[in-house]
Amino acid sequence: MGDVPRDIGLGIGAFVLLAAPVLGLQECLARSFPSRHPLVELLLATPRLELLWAAGFAAVIVAPVVEELQFRVLLQGWLLRVAET
């Protein structure tokens, strides 16, 4: 099963070492290349509750389901067929 306390310690150590550089790089890139997503612009221009709910549903429910279908069903199925031949 492994050494759980050691694994937890390694995970915390890796987070501590990597969080600052990754978040710093993200901040630099976000300041250098501001985001201009059409959905965000629409929500900022017309802040309606219906749009917020639709965007939340699409991001939280629809996107993960579609991603799983694309990668697990289509890509993995295709790779399995290719590997068998």
N, CA, C and O atoms as CSV, one atom per row, in Angstrom:
chain,resi,resn,atom,element,x,y,z
A,1,MET,N,N,0.813,-1.190,0.000
A,1,MET,CA,C,0.000,0.000,0.000
A,1,MET,C,C,0.862,1.262,0.000
A,1,MET,O,O,0.432,2.312,-0.478
A,2,GLY,N,N,2.032,1.161,0.516
A,2,GLY,CA,C,2.913,2.325,0.504
A,2,GLY,C,C,2.909,3.041,1.838
A,2,GLY,O,O,2.137,2.728,2.745
A,3,ASP,N,N,3.785,3.995,1.922
A,3,ASP,CA,C,3.919,4.771,3.143
A,3,ASP,C,C,3.121,6.060,3.001
A,3,ASP,O,O,3.602,7.035,2.423
A,4,VAL,N,N,1.898,6.062,3.531
A,4,VAL,CA,C,0.977,7.179,3.341
A,4,VAL,C,C,1.517,8.486,3.923
A,4,VAL,O,O,1.473,9.499,3.224
A,5,PRO,N,N,2.016,8.528,5.143
A,5,PRO,CA,C,2.542,9.798,5.661
A,5,PRO,C,C,3.699,10.350,4.815
A,5,PRO,O,O,3.806,11.560,4.615
A,6,ARG,N,N,4.551,9.460,4.326
A,6,ARG,CA,C,5.660,9.901,3.467
A,6,ARG,C,C,5.122,10.474,2.158
A,6,ARG,O,O,5.614,11.501,1.689
A,7,ASP,N,N,4.121,9.827,1.565
A,7,ASP,CA,C,3.525,10.322,0.321
A,7,ASP,C,C,2.848,11.678,0.530
A,7,ASP,O,O,2.956,12.563,-0.319
A,8,ILE,N,N,2.165,11.840,1.639
A,8,ILE,CA,C,1.525,13.122,1.937
A,8,ILE,C,C,2.588,14.209,2.105
A,8,ILE,O,O,2.423,15.325,1.612
A,9,GLY,N,N,3.670,13.881,2.798
A,9,GLY,CA,C,4.757,14.837,2.966
A,9,GLY,C,C,5.385,15.235,1.643
A,9,GLY,O,O,5.702,16.405,1.429
A,10,LEU,N,N,5.568,14.259,0.747
A,10,LEU,CA,C,6.111,14.561,-0.580
A,10,LEU,C,C,5.160,15.460,-1.368
A,10,LEU,O,O,5.596,16.383,-2.056
A,11,GLY,N,N,3.880,15.190,-1.264
A,11,GLY,CA,C,2.898,16.020,-1.963
A,11,GLY,C,C,2.890,17.450,-1.453
A,11,GLY,O,O,2.841,18.394,-2.242
A,12,ILE,N,N,2.939,17.612,-0.144
A,12,ILE,CA,C,2.971,18.956,0.434
A,12,ILE,C,C,4.266,19.664,0.050
A,12,ILE,O,O,4.250,20.848,-0.286
A,13,GLY,N,N,5.384,18.948,0.098
A,13,GLY,CA,C,6.664,19.547,-0.287
A,13,GLY,C,C,6.677,19.981,-1.740
A,13,GLY,O,O,7.160,21.067,-2.060
A,14,ALA,N,N,6.151,19.144,-2.621
A,14,ALA,CA,C,6.097,19.496,-4.044
A,14,ALA,C,C,5.218,20.715,-4.262
A,14,ALA,O,O,5.551,21.585,-5.066
A,15,PHE,N,N,4.098,20.786,-3.554
A,15,PHE,CA,C,3.223,21.953,-3.672
A,15,PHE,C,C,3.944,23.220,-3.225
A,15,PHE,O,O,3.884,24.246,-3.902
A,16,VAL,N,N,4.624,23.145,-2.085
A,16,VAL,CA,C,5.319,24.321,-1.553
A,16,VAL,C,C,6.396,24.783,-2.528
A,16,VAL,O,O,6.561,25.985,-2.736
A,17,LEU,N,N,7.123,23.858,-3.122
A,17,LEU,CA,C,8.187,24.228,-4.050
A,17,LEU,C,C,7.663,24.761,-5.378
A,17,LEU,O,O,8.283,25.642,-5.974
A,18,LEU,N,N,6.549,24.250,-5.844
A,18,LEU,CA,C,6.080,24.600,-7.184
A,18,LEU,C,C,4.993,25.663,-7.228
A,18,LEU,O,O,4.795,26.275,-8.277
A,19,ALA,N,N,4.286,25.905,-6.142
A,19,ALA,CA,C,3.160,26.831,-6.170
A,19,ALA,C,C,3.594,28.251,-6.531
A,19,ALA,O,O,2.986,28.878,-7.398
A,20,ALA,N,N,4.630,28.760,-5.884
A,20,ALA,CA,C,5.045,30.150,-6.139
A,20,ALA,C,C,5.498,30.368,-7.584
A,20,ALA,O,O,5.040,31.322,-8.213
A,21,PRO,N,N,6.390,29.516,-8.146
A,21,PRO,CA,C,6.777,29.754,-9.538
A,21,PRO,C,C,5.624,29.617,-10.529
A,21,PRO,O,O,5.532,30.400,-11.475
A,22,VAL,N,N,4.759,28.651,-10.333
A,22,VAL,CA,C,3.640,28.447,-11.258
A,22,VAL,C,C,2.657,29.606,-11.174
A,22,VAL,O,O,2.232,30.129,-12.204
A,23,LEU,N,N,2.290,30.013,-9.969
A,23,LEU,CA,C,1.360,31.124,-9.806
A,23,LEU,C,C,1.988,32.438,-10.274
A,23,LEU,O,O,1.294,33.295,-10.821
A,24,GLY,N,N,3.300,32.603,-10.061
A,24,GLY,CA,C,3.979,33.796,-10.556
A,24,GLY,C,C,3.981,33.861,-12.076
A,24,GLY,O,O,3.739,34.917,-12.659
A,25,LEU,N,N,4.252,32.734,-12.711
A,25,LEU,CA,C,4.215,32.678,-14.173
A,25,LEU,C,C,2.806,32.950,-14.690
A,25,LEU,O,O,2.632,33.663,-15.679
A,26,GLN,N,N,1.807,32.386,-14.026
A,26,GLN,CA,C,0.419,32.628,-14.429
A,26,GLN,C,C,0.079,34.111,-14.316
A,26,GLN,O,O,-0.572,34.664,-15.202
A,27,GLU,N,N,0.509,34.754,-13.243
A,27,GLU,CA,C,0.232,36.181,-13.066
A,27,GLU,C,C,0.914,37.015,-14.152
A,27,GLU,O,O,0.308,37.936,-14.700
A,28,CYS,N,N,2.166,36.696,-14.462
A,28,CYS,CA,C,2.886,37.429,-15.525
A,28,CYS,C,C,2.200,37.258,-16.875
A,28,CYS,O,O,2.039,38.225,-17.619
A,29,LEU,N,N,1.798,36.039,-17.190
A,29,LEU,CA,C,1.137,35.793,-18.471
A,29,LEU,C,C,-0.232,36.455,-18.531
A,29,LEU,O,O,-0.624,36.970,-19.578
A,30,ALA,N,N,-0.970,36.446,-17.413
A,30,ALA,CA,C,-2.288,37.080,-17.396
A,30,ALA,C,C,-2.167,38.588,-17.577
A,30,ALA,O,O,-3.026,39.206,-18.205
A,31,ARG,N,N,-1.116,39.183,-17.038
A,31,ARG,CA,C,-0.915,40.627,-17.219
A,31,ARG,C,C,-0.420,40.946,-18.622
A,31,ARG,O,O,-0.743,42.002,-19.166
A,32,SER,N,N,0.364,40.042,-19.215
A,32,SER,CA,C,0.918,40.278,-20.551
A,32,SER,C,C,-0.106,40.024,-21.653
A,32,SER,O,O,-0.121,40.724,-22.666
A,33,PHE,N,N,-0.950,39.034,-21.455
A,33,PHE,CA,C,-1.940,38.650,-22.463
A,33,PHE,C,C,-3.322,38.629,-21.831
A,33,PHE,O,O,-3.786,37.569,-21.410
A,34,PRO,N,N,-3.989,39.775,-21.755
A,34,PRO,CA,C,-5.304,39.792,-21.109
A,34,PRO,C,C,-6.322,38.923,-21.857
A,34,PRO,O,O,-6.307,38.833,-23.084
A,35,SER,N,N,-7.195,38.295,-21.090
A,35,SER,CA,C,-8.192,37.391,-21.657
A,35,SER,C,C,-9.321,38.187,-22.301
A,35,SER,O,O,-9.783,39.188,-21.753
A,36,ARG,N,N,-9.757,37.728,-23.466
A,36,ARG,CA,C,-10.868,38.369,-24.168
A,36,ARG,C,C,-11.843,37.290,-24.656
A,36,ARG,O,O,-12.119,37.180,-25.851
A,37,HIS,N,N,-12.346,36.516,-23.729
A,37,HIS,CA,C,-13.263,35.445,-24.098
A,37,HIS,C,C,-14.648,36.027,-24.376
A,37,HIS,O,O,-15.140,36.836,-23.591
A,38,PRO,N,N,-15.283,35.630,-25.479
A,38,PRO,CA,C,-16.591,36.199,-25.830
A,38,PRO,C,C,-17.660,35.981,-24.752
A,38,PRO,O,O,-18.491,36.861,-24.526
A,39,LEU,N,N,-17.650,34.843,-24.097
A,39,LEU,CA,C,-18.657,34.582,-23.066
A,39,LEU,C,C,-18.460,35.502,-21.868
A,39,LEU,O,O,-19.432,36.017,-21.314
A,40,VAL,N,N,-17.218,35.711,-21.468
A,40,VAL,CA,C,-16.940,36.611,-20.355
A,40,VAL,C,C,-17.351,38.027,-20.720
A,40,VAL,O,O,-17.936,38.738,-19.903
A,41,GLU,N,N,-17.048,38.433,-21.935
A,41,GLU,CA,C,-17.440,39.779,-22.388
A,41,GLU,C,C,-18.968,39.923,-22.403
A,41,GLU,O,O,-19.492,40.973,-22.032
A,42,LEU,N,N,-19.678,38.883,-22.826
A,42,LEU,CA,C,-21.140,38.923,-22.836
A,42,LEU,C,C,-21.695,39.041,-21.418
A,42,LEU,O,O,-22.611,39.824,-21.168
A,43,LEU,N,N,-21.138,38.263,-20.496
A,43,LEU,CA,C,-21.602,38.317,-19.113
A,43,LEU,C,C,-21.306,39.666,-18.472
A,43,LEU,O,O,-22.099,40.159,-17.670
A,44,LEU,N,N,-20.172,40.265,-18.816
A,44,LEU,CA,C,-19.854,41.582,-18.271
A,44,LEU,C,C,-20.735,42.670,-18.886
A,44,LEU,O,O,-21.109,43.625,-18.206
A,45,ALA,N,N,-21.063,42.525,-20.169
A,45,ALA,CA,C,-21.878,43.532,-20.844
A,45,ALA,C,C,-23.339,43.455,-20.410
A,45,ALA,O,O,-23.981,44.484,-20.195
A,46,THR,N,N,-23.866,42.232,-20.279
A,46,THR,CA,C,-25.266,42.050,-19.881
A,46,THR,C,C,-25.335,41.054,-18.730
A,46,THR,O,O,-25.577,39.868,-18.956
A,47,PRO,N,N,-25.127,41.514,-17.507
A,47,PRO,CA,C,-25.105,40.584,-16.365
A,47,PRO,C,C,-26.507,40.115,-15.975
A,47,PRO,O,O,-27.138,40.665,-15.072
A,48,ARG,N,N,-26.977,39.080,-16.681
A,48,ARG,CA,C,-28.301,38.514,-16.383
A,48,ARG,C,C,-28.124,37.161,-15.713
A,48,ARG,O,O,-27.196,36.418,-16.031
A,49,LEU,N,N,-29.009,36.849,-14.795
A,49,LEU,CA,C,-28.915,35.601,-14.036
A,49,LEU,C,C,-29.035,34.380,-14.949
A,49,LEU,O,O,-28.372,33.369,-14.716
A,50,GLU,N,N,-29.874,34.462,-15.986
A,50,GLU,CA,C,-30.048,33.332,-16.900
A,50,GLU,C,C,-28.733,33.001,-17.624
A,50,GLU,O,O,-28.371,31.834,-17.774
A,51,LEU,N,N,-28.031,34.048,-18.066
A,51,LEU,CA,C,-26.746,33.823,-18.734
A,51,LEU,C,C,-25.720,33.228,-17.786
A,51,LEU,O,O,-24.945,32.353,-18.173
A,52,LEU,N,N,-25.712,33.698,-16.550
A,52,LEU,CA,C,-24.776,33.171,-15.561
A,52,LEU,C,C,-25.049,31.699,-15.286
A,52,LEU,O,O,-24.118,30.898,-15.206
A,53,TRP,N,N,-26.324,31.338,-15.140
A,53,TRP,CA,C,-26.674,29.934,-14.924
A,53,TRP,C,C,-26.306,29.069,-16.134
A,53,TRP,O,O,-25.794,27.961,-15.971
A,54,ALA,N,N,-26.564,29.569,-17.337
A,54,ALA,CA,C,-26.237,28.811,-18.543
A,54,ALA,C,C,-24.731,28.610,-18.674
A,54,ALA,O,O,-24.275,27.520,-19.020
A,55,ALA,N,N,-23.961,29.660,-18.397
A,55,ALA,CA,C,-22.508,29.547,-18.472
A,55,ALA,C,C,-21.985,28.590,-17.404
A,55,ALA,O,O,-21.087,27.791,-17.670
A,56,GLY,N,N,-22.538,28.669,-16.212
A,56,GLY,CA,C,-22.122,27.757,-15.139
A,56,GLY,C,C,-22.453,26.311,-15.463
A,56,GLY,O,O,-21.637,25.419,-15.236
A,57,PHE,N,N,-23.654,26.074,-15.994
A,57,PHE,CA,C,-24.044,24.719,-16.377
A,57,PHE,C,C,-23.129,24.168,-17.470
A,57,PHE,O,O,-22.716,23.009,-17.426
A,58,ALA,N,N,-22.821,25.019,-18.451
A,58,ALA,CA,C,-21.945,24.587,-19.541
A,58,ALA,C,C,-20.544,24.273,-19.032
A,58,ALA,O,O,-19.921,23.313,-19.485
A,59,ALA,N,N,-20.043,25.070,-18.097
A,59,ALA,CA,C,-18.677,24.867,-17.599
A,59,ALA,C,C,-18.579,23.712,-16.616
A,59,ALA,O,O,-17.582,22.989,-16.608
A,60,VAL,N,N,-19.602,23.530,-15.785
A,60,VAL,CA,C,-19.520,22.541,-14.715
A,60,VAL,C,C,-20.055,21.175,-15.129
A,60,VAL,O,O,-19.546,20.155,-14.663
A,61,ILE,N,N,-21.056,21.131,-15.983
A,61,ILE,CA,C,-21.684,19.857,-16.349
A,61,ILE,C,C,-21.338,19.446,-17.779
A,61,ILE,O,O,-20.802,18.361,-18.000
A,62,VAL,N,N,-21.635,20.290,-18.728
A,62,VAL,CA,C,-21.513,19.912,-20.138
A,62,VAL,C,C,-20.057,19.688,-20.548
A,62,VAL,O,O,-19.745,18.679,-21.180
A,63,ALA,N,N,-19.167,20.610,-20.197
A,63,ALA,CA,C,-17.778,20.501,-20.631
A,63,ALA,C,C,-17.094,19.219,-20.135
A,63,ALA,O,O,-16.453,18.543,-20.939
A,64,PRO,N,N,-17.201,18.851,-18.840
A,64,PRO,CA,C,-16.566,17.600,-18.411
A,64,PRO,C,C,-17.146,16.351,-19.079
A,64,PRO,O,O,-16.411,15.416,-19.396
A,65,VAL,N,N,-18.474,16.337,-19.293
A,65,VAL,CA,C,-19.093,15.167,-19.933
A,65,VAL,C,C,-18.604,15.039,-21.377
A,65,VAL,O,O,-18.251,13.946,-21.819
A,66,VAL,N,N,-18.583,16.139,-22.102
A,66,VAL,CA,C,-18.117,16.107,-23.494
A,66,VAL,C,C,-16.647,15.714,-23.548
A,66,VAL,O,O,-16.243,14.940,-24.416
A,67,GLU,N,N,-15.845,16.242,-22.628
A,67,GLU,CA,C,-14.418,15.891,-22.602
A,67,GLU,C,C,-14.222,14.404,-22.365
A,67,GLU,O,O,-13.410,13.770,-23.039
A,68,GLU,N,N,-14.956,13.839,-21.413
A,68,GLU,CA,C,-14.849,12.403,-21.156
A,68,GLU,C,C,-15.255,11.594,-22.384
A,68,GLU,O,O,-14.589,10.618,-22.730
A,69,LEU,N,N,-16.332,11.987,-23.038
A,69,LEU,CA,C,-16.756,11.264,-24.240
A,69,LEU,C,C,-15.697,11.341,-25.327
A,69,LEU,O,O,-15.400,10.341,-25.981
A,70,GLN,N,N,-15.129,12.520,-25.523
A,70,GLN,CA,C,-14.131,12.675,-26.579
A,70,GLN,C,C,-12.889,11.847,-26.305
A,70,GLN,O,O,-12.413,11.134,-27.189
A,71,PHE,N,N,-12.366,11.931,-25.109
A,71,PHE,CA,C,-11.092,11.279,-24.847
A,71,PHE,C,C,-11.233,9.815,-24.490
A,71,PHE,O,O,-10.468,8.990,-24.988
A,72,ARG,N,N,-12.182,9.471,-23.648
A,72,ARG,CA,C,-12.294,8.067,-23.246
A,72,ARG,C,C,-12.944,7.207,-24.316
A,72,ARG,O,O,-12.488,6.094,-24.576
A,73,VAL,N,N,-13.988,7.701,-24.931
A,73,VAL,CA,C,-14.705,6.884,-25.912
A,73,VAL,C,C,-14.039,6.965,-27.275
A,73,VAL,O,O,-13.663,5.941,-27.845
A,74,LEU,N,N,-13.892,8.178,-27.801
A,74,LEU,CA,C,-13.377,8.312,-29.163
A,74,LEU,C,C,-11.872,8.037,-29.245
A,74,LEU,O,O,-11.446,7.136,-29.968
A,75,LEU,N,N,-11.074,8.803,-28.513
A,75,LEU,CA,C,-9.625,8.681,-28.633
A,75,LEU,C,C,-9.122,7.351,-28.092
A,75,LEU,O,O,-8.329,6.678,-28.751
A,76,GLN,N,N,-9.569,6.963,-26.910
A,76,GLN,CA,C,-9.098,5.704,-26.336
A,76,GLN,C,C,-9.581,4.512,-27.159
A,76,GLN,O,O,-8.835,3.552,-27.354
A,77,GLY,N,N,-10.815,4.565,-27.638
A,77,GLY,CA,C,-11.309,3.482,-28.499
A,77,GLY,C,C,-10.517,3.379,-29.771
A,77,GLY,O,O,-10.197,2.278,-30.220
A,78,TRP,N,N,-10.191,4.528,-30.370
A,78,TRP,CA,C,-9.393,4.516,-31.602
A,78,TRP,C,C,-7.993,3.973,-31.322
A,78,TRP,O,O,-7.475,3.169,-32.098
A,79,LEU,N,N,-7.381,4.404,-30.224
A,79,LEU,CA,C,-6.046,3.915,-29.895
A,79,LEU,C,C,-6.031,2.411,-29.616
A,79,LEU,O,O,-5.077,1.722,-29.976
A,80,LEU,N,N,-7.079,1.908,-28.979
A,80,LEU,CA,C,-7.157,0.465,-28.741
A,80,LEU,C,C,-7.268,-0.306,-30.039
A,80,LEU,O,O,-6.650,-1.358,-30.200
A,81,ARG,N,N,-8.064,0.222,-30.976
A,81,ARG,CA,C,-8.180,-0.447,-32.290
A,81,ARG,C,C,-6.853,-0.404,-33.039
A,81,ARG,O,O,-6.480,-1.383,-33.685
A,82,VAL,N,N,-6.148,0.692,-32.963
A,82,VAL,CA,C,-4.855,0.815,-33.637
A,82,VAL,C,C,-3.837,-0.132,-33.006
A,82,VAL,O,O,-3.035,-0.742,-33.714
A,83,ALA,N,N,-3.864,-0.258,-31.672
A,83,ALA,CA,C,-2.917,-1.122,-30.982
A,83,ALA,C,C,-3.162,-2.604,-31.280
A,83,ALA,O,O,-2.229,-3.407,-31.264
A,84,GLU,N,N,-4.414,-2.959,-31.551
A,84,GLU,CA,C,-4.736,-4.355,-31.830
A,84,GLU,C,C,-4.258,-4.801,-33.200
A,84,GLU,O,O,-4.022,-5.991,-33.409
A,85,THR,N,N,-4.111,-3.877,-34.134
A,85,THR,CA,C,-3.716,-4.263,-35.480
A,85,THR,C,C,-2.231,-4.306,-35.636
A,85,THR,O,O,-1.733,-4.616,-36.719
